[in-house]
């Protein structure tokens, strides 16, 4: 799927693993996501972890997996690698 008009396809990061190996469940206000697809952009790349605004995107089910289409302006930050 190719995104248009500065939209980004993201998937929420639903679990977090601590340094000791424990898996923490997602909280109700999860803002972390991984970029799956993006129109041409110099700052954000596929695979980047981003922080997003809650409730600004559109939920889509693709190949049995829930993802979200969100406008680039609703991303708050990109995690440094």
C-alpha angles and dihedrals in degrees: 000000000000116000121221138196096026095303120147127206110218139174120211118242098236101185136034125207117212124220089260092055101257117142114224118204119238118269124229092256100050109168099170120102143159121235111241100174136359138175113247109308132158097206103043124051135184108275095030118133112233140183114230139191112255119244097013100103138067119248114229130181111221121177091342094308126108113232134164132233109210134169115253090239089064093061110098101192147353116226114240114241 
